[in-house]
Amino acid sequence: MGEIFSGLPWWVKWIAVPVIALVVFGGLIASVVGFVIGLLFKALVFVALVGGLIYVVRKFTSSSSSRSDW
């Protein structure tokens, strides 16, 4: 791969090729990044909902057991 770029100017290797790669694969990269961010957001919402559920269940079970002591 190095011999392909050996006779070309530096800007071809460091500017033109990455720009072409972004143009060609930009949609794929954006969809992968969007999928990962969406997955992280859904995981965060899941953790928050499960934590809230555990909090509510523990609050009600502890209050009901304290009522039975009366």
C-alpha positions as CSV (number, residue, x, y, z in Angstrom):
1,M,0.0,0.0,0.0
2,G,2.9,2.4,0.7
3,E,4.2,2.0,-2.8
4,I,0.9,3.2,-4.2
5,F,1.2,6.6,-2.5
6,S,5.0,6.9,-2.8
7,G,5.1,9.2,-5.9
8,L,2.1,11.3,-4.9
9,P,2.2,14.6,-3.0
10,W,1.5,14.6,0.8
11,W,-1.9,16.3,0.5
12,V,-3.2,13.4,-1.6
13,K,-2.5,10.9,1.2
14,W,-3.6,13.1,4.1
15,I,-6.4,15.2,2.7
16,A,-7.8,13.8,-0.6
17,V,-8.1,10.1,0.3
18,P,-9.8,10.7,3.7
19,V,-12.2,13.2,2.1
20,I,-13.1,10.6,-0.6
21,A,-13.5,7.9,2.0
22,L,-15.9,10.2,4.0
23,V,-17.9,11.0,0.9
24,V,-18.2,7.3,-0.1
25,F,-18.7,5.8,3.4
26,G,-20.3,8.9,5.1
27,G,-23.8,7.5,5.1
28,L,-22.6,4.2,6.5
29,I,-20.6,5.9,9.2
30,A,-23.5,8.2,10.1
31,S,-25.9,5.3,10.3
32,V,-23.5,3.2,12.5
33,V,-22.9,6.2,14.8
34,G,-26.6,6.9,15.0
35,F,-27.4,3.3,15.8
36,V,-24.7,3.2,18.6
37,I,-26.0,6.5,20.1
38,G,-29.6,5.2,19.9
39,L,-28.6,1.9,21.5
40,L,-26.8,3.8,24.3
41,F,-29.9,6.0,24.9
42,K,-32.2,3.0,25.0
43,A,-29.9,1.3,27.5
44,L,-29.8,4.4,29.6
45,V,-33.6,4.6,29.6
46,F,-33.9,0.9,30.5
47,V,-31.5,1.3,33.4
48,A,-33.4,4.4,34.7
49,L,-36.8,2.6,34.4
50,V,-35.5,-0.5,36.2
51,G,-34.0,1.6,38.9
52,G,-37.2,3.5,39.3
53,L,-39.2,0.3,39.5
54,I,-36.9,-1.1,42.1
55,Y,-37.1,2.1,44.1
56,V,-40.9,2.1,44.0
57,V,-41.2,-1.6,44.9
58,R,-38.8,-1.2,47.8
59,K,-40.6,1.9,49.1
60,F,-44.0,0.3,49.0
61,T,-42.8,-3.0,50.5
62,S,-41.0,-1.3,53.3
63,S,-44.0,0.9,54.1
64,S,-46.4,-2.0,54.0
65,S,-44.3,-4.1,56.4
66,S,-44.0,-1.1,58.8
67,R,-47.8,-0.8,58.7
68,S,-48.2,-4.5,59.6
69,D,-46.1,-3.9,62.7
70,W,-48.9,-1.5,64.0
